[in-house]
Amino acid sequence: MVQYSFRLPNADYLGFPATTEAIVETAVKAEELGFDALFVNDHVIVDDSARSESWRNVYDPLMVLSYVAGRTSRVMLGTSVLIMPYRNPVVTAKMIATLDQMSGGRAILGVGSGWNEAEYKALGVPFRQRGARTDEYLRIWQACWEEGATTFQGRFFSFENMYVYPKPLQQPHPPVWIGGSSGASLRRAARFGQVWQPTPTPLDTLLSNQNYLRDYCAEIEREEAPPTRMSFRVNFSKITGSSSGSGERPTGQGTPEQVASDITRYRQEAGLEQFQVNFNGCGSLQQLLDSMDVLVEEVMPRVDG
């Protein structure tokens, strides 16, 4: 059975303003429709570049998930992705443990090292240290989530015999999903991740990266590579089901039949059984809600059938 997660509109990336109403309404509907998990994005303060335009209005991911936890009861709640170096790792570890406790063990931590150099500068974190900080912060999280006193000696943080509670409800800790497709990200997934989550990726590149991940896991003597849960951008060209027009059709765009065919191909050729669906091109909250219905009623049965 394929597992589907859904990215909430906690940012303006869909073409309409992120609002409390949009976040809550889509979260409640996603749980009612049977989605397995909900995810939110992360940016704090961005520049005026074209790439940053969709991220100027972003609701804080951990605050959003805490609020959504109180409006849902079953669906898992995750970040995709939380930019780790932006925040103090001990404070973040405590926030995540609190979220996991108060949601009944539903937290998922999708993490990454980020790309926006201007954002790093504004937050006072050296951009060139982002990879090293991400790796160290993951180790700090693990230390903070272990029982008893916490001791850690690292390049950026050190402390001895300190206590940080509560601990996460999920043991040994909430699942960590490592985002990204660079060599560094793949090695990080091998060392720390329960899941590797690439962005939308051409099938041949995905297969090559999976091979790299398996080889590196063998090199560090990890028995099995973490499973892949792919971000899959879906754009129904028309809710009525027309094709996406002339020219080469981008993966995940077109009619429900075409989108189902794309997902099935990734299942069969890459062994994927988990997809995070990011609806693109909606332009309004109502279009997003309608697109969710189309996915559940017209795409999922074709994939599972």
Secondary structure as UniProt FT lines:
FT   STRAND          3..7
FT   HELIX           12..14
FT   HELIX           20..33
FT   STRAND          37..40
FT   TURN            50..52
FT   HELIX           53..55
FT   HELIX           61..69
FT   TURN            70..71
FT   STRAND          76..83
FT   HELIX           84..86
FT   HELIX           89..102
FT   TURN            103..104
FT   STRAND          107..112
FT   HELIX           117..122
FT   TURN            123..124
FT   HELIX           127..129
FT   HELIX           130..145
FT   STRAND          150..153
FT   STRAND          158..162
FT   STRAND          176..179
FT   HELIX           183..192
FT   STRAND          195..197
FT   HELIX           203..219
FT   TURN            220..221
FT   STRAND          230..236
FT   TURN            239..240
FT   TURN            251..252
FT   STRAND          253..254
FT   HELIX           256..270
FT   STRAND          274..279
FT   HELIX           285..294
FT   HELIX           295..299
FT   HELIX           300..304
//
